[in-house]
Amino acid sequence: MRWLPFEIHPDTPPEGAPKPFSPEEWPQVRDRLKRLAQEVGLPIDPPQHNVNSRFALETAELVRAQKGDGEAGAFYRDVSRAFFTAHADISKREVIVPIAERFGISASDVETAWHERRFSPTVDAFIEDGHKVGVRGVPAMGWPNRRPIVGLMPPTELVLRLRNQAPERLRE
């Protein structure tokens, strides 16, 4: 598995923004997300506030460049858990740098890469590729020559979608 960057709300300002749900809609949305996450064993307490994730995404590409795909995936997992369980503001250095340091990436490397915008073109290219194939949210799973499967869903639905997209010999 390879985790790739994707910004759901790239226009979120540095200070963050409310989710695009009314106060009346949010409880149902939150409960649905919690229920789906519980079905697959993910801890989640969805925050009602979006943050700009660009710093985290570019730092993940630094982790990938220095440590490989596996560590980048683990970094993404840790960042996601910080956001979705602890409501950590993943746009902040004080959140992202300690996570990167756990993967052997120095704070100075994180800051230098960010100030040089070293991984901005990489993140932009992955996001553009995602849009081209129909990714509009996360999680999204994709395979060569197949449509992406997008969104948190019950495991049974995911398996059904995977089987419907699989070559004939794998559908059994």
C-alpha positions as CSV (number, residue, x, y, z in Angstrom):
1,M,0.0,0.0,0.0
2,R,1.2,3.5,-0.8
3,W,-0.2,6.6,0.9
4,L,-0.4,9.7,-1.3
5,P,-1.2,13.3,-0.4
6,F,-4.6,14.7,-1.0
7,E,-6.1,18.0,0.2
8,I,-9.8,17.9,0.6
9,H,-10.1,21.6,1.4
10,P,-7.0,23.3,-0.2
11,D,-8.6,26.7,0.3
12,T,-8.8,26.4,4.1
13,P,-7.1,29.5,5.5
14,P,-4.1,29.1,7.9
15,E,-6.5,29.7,10.9
16,G,-8.8,26.9,9.7
17,A,-12.5,27.0,8.9
18,P,-15.7,25.4,10.1
19,K,-16.9,22.2,8.4
20,P,-19.4,22.8,5.6
21,F,-22.3,21.5,7.7
22,S,-24.9,23.4,9.6
23,P,-25.2,23.0,13.4
24,E,-28.3,20.9,12.8
25,E,-26.5,18.6,10.2
26,W,-23.2,18.1,12.1
27,P,-24.4,15.7,14.8
28,Q,-25.8,13.2,12.2
29,V,-22.6,13.5,10.0
30,R,-20.4,13.1,13.1
31,D,-22.4,10.0,14.3
32,R,-22.2,8.4,10.8
33,L,-18.4,8.9,10.7
34,K,-18.0,7.5,14.2
35,R,-20.1,4.5,13.4
36,L,-18.3,3.7,10.2
37,A,-14.9,4.1,11.8
38,Q,-15.9,1.9,14.7
39,E,-16.9,-0.9,12.2
40,V,-13.3,-1.0,10.9
41,G,-11.7,-0.5,14.3
42,L,-10.5,3.1,13.8
43,P,-10.5,5.5,16.7
44,I,-12.2,8.7,15.6
45,D,-13.8,11.8,17.1
46,P,-14.3,14.0,14.1
47,P,-13.5,17.6,14.7
48,Q,-16.0,20.2,13.6
49,H,-13.3,22.4,12.3
50,N,-11.1,22.0,9.1
51,V,-7.5,22.9,9.2
52,N,-5.1,23.5,6.3
53,S,-3.1,20.2,6.0
54,R,-0.5,21.4,3.5
55,F,2.4,21.5,6.0
56,A,1.6,17.9,7.1
57,L,1.3,16.8,3.4
58,E,4.7,18.3,2.4
59,T,6.3,16.9,5.6
60,A,5.0,13.5,4.7
61,E,6.8,13.7,1.4
62,L,10.0,14.6,3.2
63,V,9.5,11.5,5.3
64,R,9.0,9.5,2.1
65,A,12.1,10.9,0.5
66,Q,14.3,10.2,3.5
67,K,12.7,7.0,4.9
68,G,10.6,5.4,2.2
69,D,6.9,4.6,1.5
70,G,6.3,2.5,4.6
71,E,7.4,5.2,6.9
72,A,5.5,7.8,5.0
73,G,2.4,5.7,5.4
74,A,3.0,5.4,9.2
75,F,3.6,9.2,9.4
76,Y,0.2,9.7,7.6
77,R,-1.4,7.3,10.1
78,D,0.0,9.2,13.1
79,V,-1.0,12.6,11.7
80,S,-4.5,11.3,10.9
81,R,-4.9,10.0,14.4
82,A,-3.7,13.3,15.9
83,F,-6.3,15.2,13.9
84,F,-9.2,12.8,14.2
85,T,-8.8,11.6,17.8
86,A,-7.0,14.5,19.6
87,H,-8.3,17.3,17.4
88,A,-4.7,18.4,16.9
89,D,-4.1,21.3,14.5
90,I,-2.0,19.5,11.9
91,S,-1.2,22.9,10.2
92,K,1.0,23.7,13.2
93,R,4.7,23.0,13.5
94,E,4.4,22.1,17.2
95,V,2.1,19.2,16.1
96,I,3.9,18.0,12.9
97,V,7.6,18.4,13.8
98,P,7.4,16.0,16.9
99,I,5.7,13.4,14.7
100,A,8.4,13.7,12.0
101,E,11.1,13.5,14.7
102,R,9.7,10.1,15.7
103,F,10.5,8.9,12.2
104,G,14.1,10.2,12.4
105,I,13.5,13.5,10.6
106,S,15.0,16.5,12.2
107,A,13.1,19.7,13.0
108,S,15.7,21.6,10.9
109,D,15.1,19.3,7.9
110,V,11.3,19.8,8.2
111,E,11.7,23.6,8.4
112,T,14.2,23.8,5.5
113,A,12.0,21.7,3.3
114,W,9.0,23.8,4.1
115,H,10.7,27.1,3.6
116,E,12.2,25.9,0.3
117,R,8.8,24.4,-0.6
118,R,10.8,21.5,-1.8
119,F,7.9,19.0,-1.8
120,S,5.2,21.4,-3.0
121,P,5.5,20.3,-6.7
122,T,5.3,16.6,-5.6
123,V,2.2,17.2,-3.5
124,D,0.6,19.3,-6.3
125,A,1.3,16.5,-8.8
126,F,-0.3,13.8,-6.7
127,I,-3.3,15.9,-6.0
128,E,-3.8,16.7,-9.7
129,D,-3.4,13.0,-10.6
130,G,-6.0,12.2,-8.0
131,H,-8.5,14.7,-9.4
132,K,-7.9,13.4,-12.9
133,V,-9.0,9.9,-11.9
134,G,-12.0,11.1,-9.8
135,V,-10.7,11.3,-6.2
136,R,-12.8,13.9,-4.4
137,G,-12.3,12.8,-0.8
138,V,-10.6,10.5,1.6
139,P,-9.9,7.8,2.1
140,A,-9.5,6.9,-1.5
141,M,-8.1,3.7,-2.9
142,G,-6.9,3.2,-6.4
143,W,-5.3,0.7,-8.7
144,P,-4.0,1.1,-12.2
145,N,-6.8,1.2,-14.8
146,R,-9.5,1.1,-12.2
147,R,-11.8,3.8,-10.8
148,P,-10.9,5.0,-7.3
149,I,-13.1,3.9,-4.4
150,V,-13.6,7.0,-2.3
151,G,-15.0,7.6,1.1
152,L,-15.3,5.9,4.5
153,M,-17.8,3.0,4.1
154,P,-18.8,-0.2,5.9
155,P,-16.3,-3.0,5.2
156,T,-19.0,-5.1,3.4
157,E,-19.6,-2.3,0.9
158,L,-15.9,-1.8,0.3
159,V,-15.5,-5.6,-0.4
160,L,-18.5,-5.4,-2.8
161,R,-17.0,-2.5,-4.6
162,L,-13.6,-4.1,-4.8
163,R,-15.1,-7.3,-6.2
164,N,-17.1,-5.4,-8.8
165,Q,-13.9,-3.7,-10.1
166,A,-11.7,-6.8,-9.9
167,P,-10.8,-8.8,-13.0
168,E,-13.1,-11.7,-13.6
169,R,-10.6,-14.3,-12.2
170,L,-10.5,-12.4,-8.8
171,R,-14.3,-12.1,-8.2
172,E,-14.8,-15.5,-6.7
